[in-house]
């Protein structure tokens, strides 16, 4: 039987070392997402790009592990270690692969925000606000896809997504330590392999309400002063990449039929204009053309005396 002592739910939950480490990772990722203009000063948001890839793929890996776990058998005695290590490793691998993407991380920020908003809506009632599995799937899919598309058009949407997702991930990390039942909504919604009974306690309402406050604070923080201007700069830099000479859509002069000759992006090791002199005259490293000096004035001999 579950008993709620103010905010802690006493239902036999035991905190493991994997839970401690996982909570630390979630809290750090949530803070980094929610406060991204504070630490990511790059013009194109390349640090946030890696963080968005890490969080997204770690989340996807956890969901796949949960839904493909043998039932009633499990992953064995190392089950908790697998749930911690595998998403962490996959997220780190994808984090480095994100350096070859351009606009994708803006869509991921919006998608994570849409998913977090959907989970927050579902967490207000016992057995979730929408009882049908299909209804929950439709709600989350629509929110994720809509936010991903809108994030490409306005800075407002991925700023909103980062604030919602960062706040939600942060409270997920806190709930591992305080165990208020808030995290059960995430598990009951996305883990279709195991049987879950989601119960809303007073502590769950407290966490749900505090999430609203955290979202408002972090969104205002991202929208204030120089942070707002910097996020606008990141959005404009990313979305105008196709106009940059370092990201040319035109084919390379003299390209072969087997070699890549379209859509040549700059990667993490060569973020500079191309070095070939035939690359459509966009080589910024070429020496500047110095105009020839004007001709000397003719020498007029002095008049004879």
NORKALIN-V403935 format. One record per residue. N is the residue number from 0. RES is the residue in one letter. SS is DSSP state (~ for helix, > for strand, _ for the rest). Layout:
BEGIN
n->N res->RES ss->SS
n->N res->RES ss->SS
END
This chain:
BEGIN
n->0 res->X ss->_
n->1 res->X ss->_
n->2 res->X ss->>
n->3 res->X ss->>
n->4 res->X ss->>
n->5 res->X ss->_
n->6 res->X ss->_
n->7 res->X ss->>
n->8 res->X ss->>
n->9 res->X ss->>
n->10 res->X ss->_
n->11 res->X ss->_
n->12 res->X ss->_
n->13 res->X ss->_
n->14 res->X ss->_
n->15 res->X ss->_
n->16 res->X ss->~
n->17 res->X ss->~
n->18 res->X ss->~
n->19 res->X ss->~
n->20 res->X ss->~
n->21 res->X ss->~
n->22 res->X ss->~
n->23 res->X ss->~
n->24 res->X ss->~
n->25 res->X ss->~
n->26 res->X ss->~
n->27 res->X ss->~
n->28 res->X ss->~
n->29 res->X ss->~
n->30 res->X ss->~
n->31 res->X ss->~
n->32 res->X ss->~
n->33 res->X ss->~
n->34 res->X ss->_
n->35 res->X ss->~
n->36 res->X ss->~
n->37 res->X ss->~
n->38 res->X ss->~
n->39 res->X ss->_
n->40 res->X ss->_
n->41 res->X ss->_
n->42 res->X ss->_
n->43 res->X ss->_
n->44 res->X ss->_
n->45 res->X ss->~
n->46 res->X ss->~
n->47 res->X ss->~
n->48 res->X ss->~
n->49 res->X ss->~
n->50 res->X ss->~
n->51 res->X ss->~
n->52 res->X ss->~
n->53 res->X ss->~
n->54 res->X ss->~
n->55 res->X ss->~
n->56 res->X ss->~
n->57 res->X ss->~
n->58 res->X ss->~
n->59 res->X ss->~
n->60 res->X ss->~
n->61 res->X ss->~
n->62 res->X ss->~
n->63 res->X ss->~
n->64 res->X ss->~
n->65 res->X ss->~
n->66 res->X ss->~
n->67 res->X ss->~
n->68 res->X ss->_
n->69 res->X ss->_
n->70 res->X ss->_
n->71 res->X ss->_
n->72 res->X ss->_
n->73 res->X ss->_
n->74 res->X ss->_
n->75 res->X ss->_
n->76 res->X ss->_
n->77 res->X ss->_
n->78 res->X ss->~
n->79 res->X ss->~
n->80 res->X ss->~
n->81 res->X ss->~
n->82 res->X ss->~
n->83 res->X ss->~
n->84 res->X ss->~
n->85 res->X ss->~
n->86 res->X ss->~
n->87 res->X ss->~
n->88 res->X ss->~
n->89 res->X ss->~
n->90 res->X ss->~
n->91 res->X ss->~
n->92 res->X ss->~
n->93 res->X ss->~
n->94 res->X ss->~
n->95 res->X ss->~
n->96 res->X ss->~
n->97 res->X ss->~
n->98 res->X ss->~
n->99 res->X ss->~
n->100 res->X ss->_
n->101 res->X ss->_
n->102 res->X ss->_
n->103 res->X ss->~
n->104 res->X ss->~
n->105 res->X ss->~
n->106 res->X ss->~
n->107 res->X ss->~
n->108 res->X ss->~
n->109 res->X ss->~
n->110 res->X ss->~
n->111 res->X ss->~
n->112 res->X ss->~
n->113 res->X ss->~
n->114 res->X ss->~
n->115 res->X ss->~
n->116 res->X ss->~
n->117 res->X ss->~
n->118 res->X ss->~
n->119 res->X ss->~
n->120 res->X ss->~
n->121 res->X ss->~
n->122 res->X ss->_
n->123 res->X ss->_
n->124 res->X ss->_
n->125 res->X ss->_
n->126 res->X ss->_
n->127 res->X ss->_
n->128 res->X ss->_
n->129 res->X ss->_
n->130 res->X ss->_
n->131 res->X ss->_
n->132 res->X ss->~
n->133 res->X ss->~
n->134 res->X ss->~
n->135 res->X ss->~
n->136 res->X ss->~
n->137 res->X ss->~
n->138 res->X ss->~
n->139 res->X ss->~
n->140 res->X ss->~
n->141 res->X ss->~
n->142 res->X ss->~
n->143 res->X ss->~
n->144 res->X ss->~
n->145 res->X ss->~
n->146 res->X ss->~
n->147 res->X ss->~
n->148 res->X ss->~
n->149 res->X ss->~
n->150 res->X ss->_
n->151 res->X ss->_
n->152 res->X ss->_
n->153 res->X ss->_
n->154 res->X ss->~
n->155 res->X ss->~
n->156 res->X ss->~
n->157 res->X ss->~
n->158 res->X ss->~
n->159 res->X ss->~
n->160 res->X ss->~
n->161 res->X ss->~
n->162 res->X ss->~
n->163 res->X ss->~
n->164 res->X ss->~
n->165 res->X ss->~
n->166 res->X ss->~
n->167 res->X ss->~
n->168 res->X ss->~
n->169 res->X ss->~
n->170 res->X ss->~
n->171 res->X ss->~
n->172 res->X ss->~
n->173 res->X ss->~
n->174 res->X ss->~
n->175 res->X ss->~
n->176 res->X ss->~
n->177 res->X ss->~
n->178 res->X ss->_
n->179 res->X ss->_
n->180 res->X ss->_
n->181 res->X ss->_
n->182 res->X ss->~
n->183 res->X ss->~
n->184 res->X ss->~
n->185 res->X ss->~
n->186 res->X ss->~
n->187 res->X ss->~
n->188 res->X ss->~
n->189 res->X ss->~
n->190 res->X ss->_
n->191 res->X ss->_
n->192 res->X ss->_
n->193 res->X ss->_
n->194 res->X ss->_
n->195 res->X ss->_
n->196 res->X ss->_
n->197 res->X ss->_
n->198 res->X ss->_
n->199 res->X ss->_
n->200 res->X ss->_
n->201 res->X ss->~
n->202 res->X ss->~
n->203 res->X ss->~
n->204 res->X ss->~
n->205 res->X ss->~
n->206 res->X ss->~
n->207 res->X ss->~
n->208 res->X ss->~
n->209 res->X ss->~
n->210 res->X ss->~
n->211 res->X ss->~
n->212 res->X ss->~
n->213 res->X ss->~
n->214 res->X ss->~
n->215 res->X ss->~
n->216 res->X ss->~
n->217 res->X ss->~
n->218 res->X ss->~
n->219 res->X ss->~
n->220 res->X ss->~
n->221 res->X ss->~
n->222 res->X ss->_
n->223 res->X ss->_
n->224 res->X ss->~
n->225 res->X ss->~
n->226 res->X ss->~
n->227 res->X ss->~
n->228 res->X ss->~
n->229 res->X ss->~
n->230 res->X ss->~
n->231 res->X ss->~
n->232 res->X ss->~
n->233 res->X ss->~
n->234 res->X ss->~
n->235 res->X ss->~
n->236 res->X ss->~
n->237 res->X ss->~
n->238 res->X ss->~
n->239 res->X ss->_
n->240 res->X ss->~
n->241 res->X ss->~
n->242 res->X ss->~
n->243 res->X ss->_
n->244 res->X ss->_
n->245 res->X ss->_
n->246 res->X ss->_
n->247 res->X ss->>
n->248 res->X ss->_
n->249 res->X ss->_
n->250 res->X ss->_
n->251 res->X ss->_
n->252 res->X ss->_
n->253 res->X ss->_
n->254 res->X ss->_
n->255 res->X ss->_
n->256 res->X ss->_
n->257 res->X ss->_
n->258 res->X ss->_
n->259 res->X ss->_
n->260 res->X ss->_
n->261 res->X ss->_
n->262 res->X ss->_
n->263 res->X ss->>
n->264 res->X ss->_
n->265 res->X ss->_
n->266 res->X ss->_
n->267 res->X ss->_
n->268 res->X ss->_
n->269 res->X ss->_
n->270 res->X ss->_
n->271 res->X ss->_
n->272 res->X ss->_
n->273 res->X ss->_
n->274 res->X ss->_
n->275 res->X ss->_
n->276 res->X ss->_
n->277 res->X ss->_
n->278 res->X ss->_
n->279 res->X ss->_
n->280 res->X ss->_
n->281 res->X ss->_
n->282 res->X ss->_
n->283 res->X ss->_
n->284 res->X ss->_
n->285 res->X ss->_
n->286 res->X ss->_
n->287 res->X ss->_
n->288 res->X ss->_
n->289 res->X ss->_
n->290 res->X ss->_
n->291 res->X ss->_
n->292 res->X ss->_
n->293 res->X ss->_
n->294 res->X ss->_
n->295 res->X ss->_
n->296 res->X ss->_
n->297 res->X ss->_
n->298 res->X ss->_
n->299 res->X ss->_
n->300 res->X ss->_
n->301 res->X ss->_
n->302 res->X ss->_
n->303 res->X ss->_
n->304 res->X ss->_
END
